[in-house]
Amino acid sequence: MGFISYEFIVFFAAVFILYWLFPNKRWQNFLLASASLVFYGWLASWHALVLLASIAADYLLALGMARWKQRAGIFLWLGIALNLGLIVSVKYRFIFGDVFHGVILPLGVSFYTLKKIAYLLEVNRGGMEPGGDFIAFAAYISFFPQVISGPIDRPRVFLKQLDSARGWSVTHAHHAWALIVMGLFKKVVTANTVKVFVDQIFLLQEPSKIFLVAGALGFTLQIFADFSSYTDLSRGVAFLFGLQTAENFNKPYLALTPGEFWNRWHMSFSFWLRDHVFYPIRRAMLKAARAPEFVAGAIPPLVTMFLSGLWHGTGATFIVWGLYYGALIVLYQWAGIRGDWKPESRIARFLAWLVMFAFIVFGWAVFRAPSLPWLWDALTVAPLYRAPAEVTAALVVFVMILFHSCLLLAKYMLDRFFPGRGGLHALYYAFAAAMTVVFFNSSSPDFIYFQF
């Protein structure tokens, strides 16, 4: 059941009415947990059973950590092993041969396992007391607007909201409708339209360089519009239940450095990696007095981004993509350019942005490429273009990318320069809604990050 489906509209309407009909937090949490299991098990009921069993296992392990503190480490690593095992069984299913042949495997495992690992780590560090309401914990892990593709909310922040009384307020709808309209617009109008020619380019056996550039730029727009649209829809639906969830994107393509990019892109995942991978490795390296300073500075980002690549997928392109960003972060650090670096000159800022944007586009080319040999041939062997018709086709693609980029850029300009002009914003949302209706029946309901 996808967000962009008539089934979901009926499902959401039923849950929404029952949720606010009895504004009691215990009932609301029970309803959210139950509805989320129904949502997750829509394609196959055993998906919901796997999710529920994994939730119960982590809940009991956290209780064990609190009760037998001297053995807390055992419970922690057992929980981490179980969660990583669940990820491996789904993402690296080729290891098991034909065991899963023809089986519809559950989605979102990479996302909700990170939430559960974060909970276990928080309990182990003493940042949270386990033993609270199991239903609230189940609602946090399985919350249906997030369970497939995030955001990955911190346990303390979300569980605190579930532990509080929630009453209906018109502000819920005010926050929600703008996010839902923009989410639908970015997915239906922009991402799905750009997807058509991006897929065709990356299906070519031997693309020319001009097609590679067009495909990379197109995918740069597509993946942002697609993934941020899911986050918008997820946050909008959460607001309608009186819950505020984490932002995932903060104008990432305006970043001047790779560190800043990852502070703006898929933020909940980036912060998870920072809190639970980068900082622990960094502290361990600093304690290792024998490690040279450049090694202590290089290993944490390289390992963190390598794990980011592994988390995204099993192909060599994902691993190289992760290491590529790790290397970029290290090189910028060695050059004395940190995440908060900002040149004083406008020309210098523009050049810094242009260089970083080129790095981002190339990174997405690696990410989207069918294989590394395919990308290598396109970069080294392929001609700039094979026929004048390719130049014409590429120019058409560039114009389409520019047009759809301007549609999203217009929203950014309104937010930045006309924040108080409600009429202009209403006009934009009306345009976005109308375009969504026009494109709706021809769109695909699947989101790119469903596969991760």
N, C-alpha and C positions, 0 to 999 in steps of 0.2 A: 504494500500500500504506500504509494508515494504522496508527497505533499500536493503535487499537481495532478489530482485525480478526483473524480466525482465520489468515489468511495470514501476518500479522506474527508471530503466536505460533510458527508452524512455522519461519519465516525466522530469528527470533531464537534459537530453540532450537538450530538447526543451527550458527549462527555462534558461539553461546556455547560449545557443546561443542568445536568445532574450535579456538576461541580458547584455551581452558584445557587442551586435550589436549596442546598443544605450547607451553609457556610460555617462548617465545623472542621477544624484542621485535621482531626483524625479521619473523618469521612473523606475529606478532600485528598489526603495523602493515600488512603486506601483506594480511592477511585483512580488517582493518577497511576499508582502502581499496577492496578488491575488492567486499566485501559492500555498502559504501556506494554504489558505482556501480550494483550490481544493484538496490539499493533505489530509487535515484533514477531509474533507467531502467525501472522496473517498468511504468509506463503506456506509455512510448514509449522505445525504446532510444536514439534520437537525443538524448534529454535527457542521458543519461550521457556521450555523446560531446561534447556542448557543454560540460558540466561539466569533463570531463577535458582538453579543449583549452584551456579558460580557465585551469585549474590549471597546465598546462604553460607557457602563455604568461607567466603571472606569475612562475613559477619561473625561467624563462630571463631575463626582464627584471630580476629581482633579481640574478641572476648578472652581467648586464651592468652594473648599477649598481655592483657591487663591483669589477669588472675595469676599467671605464673611468669612474673617479670624476669626471673632469672633465665627463663627459656624463651623470652620474647623474640630473640633473634632467630630461633628455630622456626617459630610460627611465621615470622616475617618472610623468611626465605622460602618457606613452604608455599605461602600465599603468592609470592612473586613467581615461583616456579610453576604453579598451577596456572596463573594468568598468562605467563609467557608460553606455556604449553598449549593453551587454548589458541593463542595467536598463531603459533607455529602450525598447529593442526589445520588451520584454515588458510593462512597465507602461503604456507610451504607444503601444501597438500601433495605435491608431486613426490615428496619423500616417501609417501605411503603407497605409491604405485596406483593401482586401479581401485583401491579401497573406496574412494569417494566418487568413483565414476558414476555419472548420472544423478548424483545427489545434489540438491540445492543447499549450498552451505550458507550459514547465517551471515548477515551483513553487520557492519559496525563493530565487530569484535575488537579491532584495533583501538577504537575510541573508548568503549566502556571498560575495557581492561585497564586502560591508563587511569581512569577515574578510580577504579578499585585499588590499584597499586598505590595511587596517591593517598587514599584513605588509610591503607595499612602503614605507609611511611609516616603519615601524620600521627597516627596512634603510637607508633614505635618511638617517635621523637618526643612524645608527651604533649603535642599540640592539640590533641583531641582526646576526649574521654569516650571509649566505646561503651556499648551496652545500652544505647538509646533505643528509640523505637525502630524495630526491624522494618516495619512498613514504610517509614520515612526513608530509611536507608535504601530500601528496594526502589522507592519512587525516585530517589536521587540517581541511582545507577541506571535505571531503565527508562527514565523520563523520555517519553516518545518523541518530542520535538528534537531531542539531542542524540538519541541512542544510535542512529545510523551514521551521522557525520559531525557530531559535536554541536556546539563548542564543548570543551572539556572543562567544566566548572570546578573550581577548587571545592573540596568537600566541606570545609568549615563555612564557606560563604553560602552554599546552596542549602545545606542541612539547617543552617540557622534560619533561613527563610521558611523551610518546611516546618520548623518548630514554632513559627509565629502564626498568630491568627491572621487570616486573609479575608478582607471584605471587598466587595465590588466598588470600583471607583471609575469615573469617566476617564480619568487619566490613563487607565489601562488601555482603553480603546484608542485614546489619542496617540499613545506611543506605538500601539500595535499596527494601526492601519497604514501609517507611513512606511513601516518596515515591510509589511506584507505587500503593499503596492510596488515598492521598489524591488523586493525579492522576486515577485512574479515578472516584473518588467525586465530585470537583468537576465533572468533565466529564459523566459519565453521569447523575448524580442532579440536580445543581444547574444547570449551564449549559444542558443540553439541555431540561430542564423549563421553565426560565424563558424560553428561546428561543421556545417556542411562542406565548406571549401577547405577547412583545416584537415578534416578527415581524408578528403580526396588527395591533398598534397602528400600527406604522410603515408598514403597507400601506394604512391608511385614507387616503382622499383629503382629508378635512377633519376631523381629530381635534379633539375638545374639549380645553380646557386640562387638565382632570383626567386625561384619557387620555394627554396628552403627558407630564405629570408621572409617571404610572404607567409609561409606556414608558421614560422616561429613567432612573428608578430601577431598573427591571428590567434595562435594558441595562448600567447601572453594575455590577450584580451579575453579569450574564451574562458580560461581557467579562473581568472579573477571574477568575471561576471557570474560564472557557474557556481563557484564555491562561496563567494560572498552572498549570492542570492539565497543559497541554502541557509546560511547563517542568519540573514535577514528574516526569512520565513520562520526559522526556529525561534529566534528572539521575539518575533511578533506574536507567534502562538503562545509562547511562555508569558508574555505580558498579559494576554487575555486570561490567564490563570493567576494573575497577580504576582508573577515571579519574574525577577530580573536576572537575566543570564549574561555571561561574559561576551564582550565584543571580540571579534576575531580579526577584523581588518581596520586599519587606520591609514588609509591612503598609502599603501606599500610602494607603489611605483613612483613616489616622490622621494624615496630614500636616497641618501648621498653615499652611504656605505653599506656593505653587506650586513654588518651588525645591526644597523638601523633598519634594514629591510626585514630582518627576522624579528625585530621588535614591533613591526607593523603588519607582518604577514602571518596568518594562522596563529594569532597571538596566544590563544589558550594552549596550543600545542607547544609553541616556542617557550612559553613560560614554564610549562611542565618539564621540558627538556632542561631549561636553565636551572630550575629548582632541584630536580632529582637526578640529573646527570652532570651538567656542566659544573655547578658549584661544588658537589662532592669531589669530583675529579680534581678541580682546581685547588681545593683545600688539601687534598692528599698530595698533590704535586708540590705545594708550598711547604708542606711538612717534610717532604723528602729533600733534605738539605743538599744532597749530592747532585740533584737534578739541575743542569744549567738553566739560567733564566729563560732563554729562548725556547728550550724544550718545555719548561713548565708553562709557558704561555701558548705553545703550539698544540700540545696534546689535548687539552680540554675541548677546544672547538673542533679539532679533527675527529675525535672520538664521538662527540655529540652529534655532529652533522653526518658522520658515517652511520650512526644508529638511526638518524632521521631518514636517511636513504633506505636502510633496511626496513624501517617501519612502513614506508610507502610501498614497497614491493620487492619481489625476488629477482627481478631482472638486473643485469649489469648496468643498464642505463640509470636506474634509481640509485645504485651504490655510487656510481661515478658522479651523479648529480649531487649527492650528499657530500662526497669528498671534495668536489669542486667548490662548494660553498665553504667548507671547512678551510680549504686552502686560501680562498679569497679573504676570509676573516683574518687568517694568520698573516697574509701578505699586507693587508691594510694595517694590522697591528704593528708589524715590523716597520712600516713606513710612518708610524706615529699617528695614524688616523684611526680614532676610536669611533664607537657608535654615535656619540653625541657631537662629532666634529662638524663644524659648519664654517666655511670660509666667509670672510667679511665682504668681499667683493661679489657683486651680482654675477659678473662674468665667470668668476671662479666657481661660484655655486652652480651656475648653469652647466659648466664643463664637468664638474664633479657629478652632477645629476646625469648628464648625457653618458658619461663613462659607466656609471653604475647601472643605468637603464640598459645599456648594451650588454653588460654582464648578465643582467636578469633575463633578457631575451635569449641570449645564448644558453643560459641555464635551462630555460624552458624547452629549447630545441633538444638538448640532451635528454630531458625528462620525457618528452613526447616521442622521440625517435623510436622506430620499431626495433632497432638494434644499434650497437656501436659501429659495426662495419658499415651499415647503411649511412650513418651520420658521417663517418670518416670519408667515405667515397664522395658524398655530397659536398664536403668541405674541400677536398683535395683533388679529386679526379674530375668531377662534373664541371662542365663549362658554365659560364655565366648564364647563358641561355642557348637553346638549341635552334630556335626559329623565332622570327619576329612575332608570331602569334603568341608565344610564351610571354613576351614583354607586355603585349596588350592584356593578356589574361592576368598577369601579375599586377599591372596597374589597376585593373578593375578590383582586384582583391585589396590592394592598398587603399583605394577610395572607400570600399566598404568598411574596412577597419577604421579608417579615419572618421567616417560618418557615425558609426556606432560608438566610437570613443568619445566623439563630441556630445553624443546624447548623455553619456555618463558624466562627462566633464561639465556639462551645463548644470547638473545637480550640485557638483562640487563648488562651482562658482556662485550659485545661489546661496549655499550654506555659508560660504566664506564672506561674500560681499553684501548679501542682502538677507541676513538672518531674521530681520524683523518684518520683512515684506511678505505677509501671509498670503496676499493675493497672488504674487508670483509663484510661490510654492504650491498653492492650490491649483494654479494653471498647469504647472509642470506635472503634478500628480494626476490631474485629469487627462493630460496627454499620455502619460505613461499607462494609465488604466485603459484608455481607448486603444492604444497600440497593442497592449496585452490581449485584449479581446479579439482584435483582428488576427493576431498570430497564434492564438491559443490552440486551435485544432490541429495545426501543423507542427506542433512542438513535441519534443521527446520529454517524458517525465523523469528520466534518469539523470542523476547528477554525477559528475566526474569522480568525486571523492567517495561515492558508494563502493568503488572497487578497492578502496584502501581500508 
